[in-house]
Amino acid sequence: MASAAEQLAANMNMGSFARATELHKRLLFTVLAMVVFRIGCYVPIPGINNEQFLAFFQNPDGQRGILDMLNMFSGGAVQNMAVFALNVMPYISASIIVQLMGAVYPPWEKLRKEGGESGRKQLNQYTRYLTVVLAVAQAFGIATQLNGQPGLIDEPGLFFIITTTTCLTAGTMFLMWLGEQVTARGVGNGISLIIFAGIVAVLPGTIGRMFGLTQQGQMSPFALLAIVGLAVGVVIFIVFMERAQRRLLIQYPKRQEGNRMAGGERSFLPLKVNTAGVIPPIFASSLLMLPTTVAQFTNQANLPAWLSWLPTFAAQMQHGQPVFTVLYAILIIFFCFFYTSITFNPEDTAENLRKYGGFLPGIRPGKRTAEYLDYVLTRLTVIGAAYITAVCVLPEIMVANLGQSFYFGGTSVLIVVSVTMDTVAQIQSQLLAHQYEGLIKKAKLRGRGQGKGKGVTAPARR
């Protein structure tokens, strides 16, 4: 027999969607927020010579992998040198630092584990403060390097550095605020949707560039078919793995209630194969972009002796290079295990099960249950880390073998598919909640109507 949730899901249709007015407001707010984000990607920073910068962007010493990656995540804002050029990357870097510190720094670890909602808000506030610091530092570095490039700036000087730093920092902080508003008032995770919108916006241009390279003879038709086939296969594989889970049976004991036995229900504890989601590749990409972005905007001809290694390091950190691929894979695996350990605590889960009388058949409650959950979760994380690493590293190897000059990353495909699935799931949950509320209202109205009917037809007492 189908559950109540399955019955409600089976009854969902366009009529139920049309009646969900609260969902309409949330969807409209989300769409408007994404429109604002896209408009900001075309508002240029004052003082930039757009034609000269476009030429500089399209051929930065023959290496443009990192700039292409930044441009994809920012929705083309880097190519336009817009106020949203930094996107939410400083916020992601700040989140990495705060979460790492929350695992090793005792006061922050106490806030994370014992602070509850107030502790979480305090850590979020620390993340915002650190975002400002990182955004100012990155914006100042970009402004300084742009100021030193001849022909890119109409009037170079201190005023340009100050205005550029202010604009880029303000753009990042506005996007951080916009993402938080989408999370609270819209549908889905706001920060993830902003990155998703940036990737989707530049995806048609990337596809068009691939066909252009094929027409010009720089890419063989076989390579184009291989890329298309790989993309389709990766999407199918991602959907399968994101929906995969290990369901642990939970048994609740029977208890005597008067003259009858109650309880004895069975439920399942679902453990996703990929508990960390898209966080590991985003974190890994953010960390790898920081040093290489600095190198891209540095005048390498006037480097001091102690920085003579920077050009070689920047060359090795391009997409398709072995050093970049190895570091990328190592960071993804590390963040898979790290983020899983933050989001799921086996000891807390075991304690909650024991508190409510639930147990895993054949496993003693308490410590043994926590050890078993950790055992299962560790092995699931190994599979999840291998899956994410394969999805993100395979295109890197393909780029190295094909030697193409465009950026084609598994990270972007993973983000697009995962965010789409998460957003659709949240929309469905909103529809289910609306249907459930409607059924409750109908039941209450039906009960009132029956009560009134009985009052009318009841005979008068004499």
Residue, then its C-alpha position, 0 to 999 in steps of 0.5 A: m500500500a502506498s504511503a500518504a506522501e506517495q499518494l499526495a505525490a501521485n495526485m500532483n498536477m498543474g491544477s495543484f501547482a496553480r493553487a499553490t500561491e505561496l510557491h508562485k511568490r517564491l518562484l517569482f522572487t527567485v527568478l527576479a533575483m537571478v535577473v538582477f544577478r545577470i544584469g550586474c554581470y554587464v555593469p562594468i567597473p568605471g575606468i576600464n577600457n573595454e576593448q583593450f581588456l577584452a583583448f587582454f582576456q582573450n589572450p593572456d600570454g596564451q593561457r586562459g584556463i583559470l580565467d575561463m573557469l572564473n568567467m564561467f562561475s561568474g556568468g561572464a562577469v570577468q570577461n566584461m570586468a563587471v561589478f560581479a566579477l568576483n562573484v561569491m568566490p570570497y564567500i566560499s573561501a570564507s566558508i571553507i576557512v570557518q568550517l575548517m576552524g570550526a573543526v580544530y579551533p575549540p571555541w568555534e567547535k563548541l559553537r558548532k556542536e553545542g551552540g544550537e541556532s545561536g551558535r550557527k548564526q554566530l559562525n555565519q556572522y564570522t563568515r560574513y566578516l571574513t568574506v569582506v576581508l577576502a573580497v577587499a584583498q582580492a579586489f585590491g590585488i586585481a585593481t593593482q594589477l589592472n592599474g599596472q597594465p598599459g592601455l587597460i585603464d583610461e586614467p590609472g592611479l590611486f583613485f582607480i584602485i580605490t573605486t575598483t576595490t570598492c565596486l568589486t567588494a560591494g558586488t560580492m557582498f551584494l551577491m552574498w546578501l542576495g543569495e541569503q534572501v533567495t534561501a529565505r524567501g525563494v526556492g533552493n539554496g541561494i548561493s548555489l543558484i547564483i553559481f548555477a545561473g552563472i554556469v548556465a549563462v555562459l554554457p551556450g557560448t561554450i557550446g558555440r565555441m566548440f562548434g566553431l572550432t570544429q568548423q575551423g578544423q581545430m577540432s575533429p568531428f570525432a572529438l566533438l562527438a566524444i565530448v557530447g557523448l561524455a557530457v550525456g553519460v556524465v549527466i546520467f551518471i550524476v543523476f543516478m549517483e545523486r539519488a543513490q542511498r543506503r537505507l538502514l532499517i530502524q525498529y521501534p519496540k512494542r509497548q502496552e497501552g491499555n488493552r492493546m499493543a502499540g508501537g513496533e513500527r519500522s522506518f528507514l534511515p537514508l544515508k546518501v552515497n554523496t552526502a557532501g553534495v557539490i561542496p567538495p568540487i566548489f571548495a577545491s576549485s576555489l582554493l586552486m583559483l586563488p594563487t593562480t588568479v594572482a599569477q594571471f594578473t601579475n607582471q611576470a617580467n618584473l618579479p623579484a628573485w624569491l618569486s621566480w618560481l611563480p610563472t612555472f607554478a602558474a603554468q602547471m596549475q592550468h587545466g589539463q596539467p598533471v599537477f593541477t589534476v592531482l591537486y584537484a583530485i586530492l582536495i575533492i577527496f579531502f573535502c568529501f570526508f571533511y564535509t560529511s563529518i560536519t553534516f552527519n554526526p553518528e554519535d548524535t544520530a545514535e543518541n537520538l535513536r536511543k532517546y526515542g526507543g529506536f534501534l538497528p536490528g542486531i546492533r546494540p543502542g548507543k556506542r555500538t550503533a554510532e560505530y556501525l553508522d560510522y562504519v557504513l558512512t565511511r564506506l559510502t563516502v569512499i564511493g561518493a568521493a570516487y564518484i565526484t573525483a571521476v566526474c570532475v577529473l575525467p574532463e581534465i584528462m580529456v582536455a589534456n589529451l585533446g589539447q583544446s583551448f576552451y574550458f570544459g569542466g565536470t565541476s560545472v556539469l555536477i553543479v548544474v545537475s545537482v542544483t537542478m535536482d535539489t531545486v526540483a525536490q524543494i518545489q515538489s516538497q512545497l507542493l506536497a505541503h500545500q496539498y497536505e494543508g488543503l486536505i486538512k482544511k477540507a477535513k475541518l470544513r467537512g467536520r463542521g458541515q456534518g456538525k451543523g447538519k446534525g444540529v438541524t435534523a435532530p428532533a426537539r426534546r420535549 
